[in-house]
């Protein structure tokens, strides 16, 4: 299709000057020829009877240089995730810009890697979607922002020469919810005792609230058959 629609001519018969104007189509570039025709009315001075009319034609070449349009990516809404739980989001609308075919890459950063680790991006140039994998720092919670950058190679097709690269940035919030980590206890080894043995004392080690937490703790124990082993007695002081 033409990158320059029909020019609009401004001219009043009898004048020695006139003008024409044109507006290139959006995102169009390339070389185009405009033909200007001057026609008189012939001996009968009637433009409507063209048999005797004379014409004069001038042409000019218009070169519309390409410009690197910004790449595209849809906005990303606020995300809410749980600490220590991997979470993925799909980002849509990724492309090099209208009518363009450059390679594209997607980058993501966290405003605070002490709360949210650097996001991991899975993206193949040419696709319109990317997967962003989010994971909190261990046992961390809070609110951070993620900066998502979609970058094309520019007109030279080279990421390394970034002065002509197009970049579109989307910033979104990630709320990392605190999760109550399971308390901890070291493995208790099985034990074999003999019938009528005296009281057995089993040490319990590695007792903790879990993660970086400091809640109160209590320890309890039950027997699957109190006729053989009565309910165990726990000796533990919180803290």
Helices and strands as residue ranges (DSSP letters): E 8-10, E 19-21, E 30-39, G 50-52, E 55-64, E 79-82, E 87-91, E 104-110, E 120-122, E 130-134, E 142-152, G 162-164, E 167-177
